[in-house]
Amino acid sequence: MAAQLEDDDIFLIRDDGSSDRTMSLLRSYRDKIPQIRLLDNDRRNVGPIASFGWLLQYVNDHPELHQVPDPLIFLCDQDDVWKPGKLTMFKAAYQGMCAAKHERELLIHSDLMVVDSKLEVLHASFFSSQGINVEKNSFFQLVVGNTVTGCAAAINLPLLRRAVPMSGQAIMHDWWLALVAAMFGRIVSLKESTVLYRQHGGNVIGAKPLQSLGFKQKFRKLFSLKKNPDITAVAMQADGFRKRYSQELSIIQRFYLVSVVLFCRPALPFLYYVWARLLYPVFNGIVQK
């Protein structure tokens, strides 16, 4: 990553409460790489959502960091590896958007190559291995399923200003940014894999193997009375988005978010299935028209 930095780039690092030699290593990197700024005034362990939220808010609150016209803000996880040329590829895509007078909120993201702890390739495409269709990136679609991975994403300044402070009900920072970009701006997907997405026992979020369930398993899962916390999280995030941007949403958009909250908050798979089969196609059809 450091080898790809240009002179006017700024590399902000926040340590999320490490108890090992991380800080001493970061200080040694800072002494060697002038673009690094180590933000070590708050080293509490707050988790990935709050940590990235804090960094994004920091960038927003410090205009002196916006040294170049139309800055592009990249997200980076500590355990993933950027492939050579990632910065150049993203910047070229962004410059093309700027040349086209695109001043709206913009998020650019790419595919990833899934690797193990020794960087041996597990899947050449994260999108394919997870069954992700990046074309399904409308706001209505993203409310119930994220297609953006933070470590392979970058945002422009208008999106940053619109998205922060992040809602406390956000599931993950990249999902929240994707929702805001889909609602108010645009999401651009690059087909190339620009990141080695490392999978190991300590992943907070990672690549999950696709499961093929038989009819009986699907039936039991669908009519199970066991609550699914993932469905509840979707409802809470939708509710947080509705509250945050209520004055800027259309009646249809607000009603859609309310329907997600009503059917998903109970966290029962059957209610979610009813909503997905009956209400979602109606809303999606309205948008397509």
N, C-alpha and C positions, 0 to 999 in steps of 0.2 A: 504494500500500500504506500509506504513512504517513498518508494522509488517513482511512483506516479505523480507525486505532488509537484505543483509548479510554485514559483516564487511567491505569487500572491494568494496562494491557498492558505487556509487556516484550519488546523486540525485540533478540535476541541476534545478533551478526554475527561470523563468523570469516572472515578472508581466507586463502585457500589459496595463499599464497606469490606473490602478484601482483608483477610487476616494473614495472608502469606507475604511473599516478597514482591507482590504486584507494584506497590507504590515505588519501591526502590528501582525496579526495572523501568517504570514509567519516567522517573526522574532522569535516569541515564539516557533514555531515548530523547527526552526533552533537551538535554544538554547537547545532543548530536544533531537534532533535527529542528531547525529554527521555526518551522511552521507549527510546531506543537505548543499548545497552551493547556497546561494541566490545571484543572479546576478542582483543587483539593481542599476547599474551605468547608465543604459539607460532604463527609464520607459515610453518612448513615447508609445502612442497607435498606433500600426502599423498593427493590425489585425492578424489573425491566420497564414496566409501564411508567411508573413515576420517575424513574431515572431518565428515560428518554424524554418524558414530558418536561422535566427540569431543564435538560439541555436545550430543547426546542424553545422553551420560554426564555432561557438565557440569551440565545441568539436573537430572539425577537426584541428583547429589552436592551440590547447593546448595538445600536446602529453603527458604531465604529467598526464592527465586524463586517459590515456590508461594503467592503472596499471597492469591489468591482461592480460595474453596471450589471443588472440582472443576475445576481448571484444564485448559484445552484447549491442546495444544501443536501448532503449525503448522510445516510444513516449507516452505522457500522456496528456489528457485534464483535466481541473480542475473540471469539473462537472460530470465525470464518475467514477465508482467504480470498482476497480480490485477485481475479485473473488479470494478467498484463493487458493494458489497453482499456480497462473498464472506465476510468475517468474520461479518457479521450472519446470513447463511444457515446457516453451519456452527454458530454458537453457538446458534441457535434449534433446530436438529436435536439438538444435544447436550443442551440444557436439557430438551427433550422426553424424552430418554433418562434423564436424571437424575431427572426428575419421576416416571418409571416405576420408580424404584428400581433402575436398571441400574448395578450396581457392578462389573461384570466389565470385562475388558480390551476397549477399544473403539477401532476405527479408522473414521473417516468420510472418504470421498473422493468426488470429483465428476468429471464429464466435463471435457474441455478443448477449446478452440477452437484449431486448428492455424493458425499464421500464419507469414509469412516474416520476414526481417530488418527489413522496413519496416512490420510489423504488418498486412500485407494478408492477408485470410483465404484459407487454402488448403483447409481442411476445417472445416465448422461443428461437427463432432463427432469427437474423437479416437477415441472408442470405435468409431464406425461405420467410420472410415477404416482402423482396424487390425483390424477384425473381432473386437473384444473383447466378450464376453458377461459382464457384471459379475455375473450371477446364478450363474455358475460360480465360486464363491468358497469352496468347501469346502476343508478342509485338504488332502485328497488331490489336488484339482484344482490348488491353488496350488503344490504341491510342484514341478510340472512346467511351470507357466505363470503369470506374474504378471499381475494385472488392475489393480493400484494404481500410480498415478503420484505420486511423492513431493510434487511442487510443488502438487498438488491434493488433499493429504491432511492430516488432523489426527488426533492420538491423545490419549487421556486418560492420567492419571498411572498408573493400574494397569498399562496396557500398557507404558508407558515403563519402569516398575520391573521388569516381567517380561522385557523384551526386551534390556536392557543388562546387561553389556557385549555388544555384537554379536559373533557368531562371526567369526573371521578368514576363514572359508570362505563368508561371505555374498556373494552375487552383487552385490546392491545393497541399500542401507538400506531402501528402501520395500518391496522383496520380503520382506526379513527381518521387518519389522514386520507385513506382511500375513500371513505364516505364523504368527507368534505370536498375532495377533488371531484368526485362523481356528481355531487349536488350542485356545486357552484362553478366547476371548471371542466377539466379534461384529464383522463388517464391515458398515457401512451405506453404500450407494451413493446419491449424489444425481444425478439425471438432468441437471440444469442444468450448463452449461459455466461455470466460475468463473475460469478462467485462460486467458490468451492464451499458448499454448505455442509459443514462438519457435523456428523451425528455421533453422539457418545452418550454415556449414561447420565451426564449432567445437563442435558438439554432441557431448558424450560419449555421451549416450543421447538418442534422439529418435524421431520418427515415421518408420517405414520403409514405403515403398510396398508394398502387397500384390502378390505375384507370382502370375500364372496360368501354371502349367507344363503342358506337353504330356505325353503318356504316356511318350515316350522320355526326356524330361528327368527326370520323376519316377522312372523305372526306374533311370537312371544314378545319380541322387542317392541312391536307396534302397540300391543295392548297391555304392556307392562304398566303396573301402577307405581313402579319405581321412578321417582322424579329424576330428570336429566338436567344436571346443573349447567350444561352447555346451552340448553334451550333457554333457561332462565337468564343466562348472561346475555344472550342475543336480545331478549326482551328489555333488560335493563339498559343496554347500550342504545337501543332504539328509543327508549324513553328519555335517556340523557340527551340524545341528539335532538329530539322533538322539543325539549325544554330549552335547549341552548339556542336553537335557530327558529323557534316558533314563528316569529314575526316575518321571517323571510321565506317560509314554506307556503306552498299552495294548499288549498283545502284538500285536494286529493292526496298530497304528500303527507299532510298531518293525519288524515283519516287512515292512510296506509300504516303509518307508524303506530297509531293507536290500536289498529287491528293486530299488529305484531305483538304489542304489549299484552293485549287481552288474551290471545290464544297461546302465547309462548310463556308468559309469566308463571302459569301453573306447572310448567315443566313436564307435562305429560305428553309422551310421544304421539298418542292418538290425536290430541287436540292440534298439535303442530302439523300432523299429517292432513287433517281436515282443512286447516288454514292453507297449507301448501297446495292442496288439490283444488280447493274451491275459490278462495279469495285471491291468492297470489296471481293465478292466470288472468283474472279480471283486471287487476291493477297493471300488470305487465302489458296486457293488451291495450289498455288506455294509453300507456306511454308510447308503445310502438306506433299507434295511430297518430 
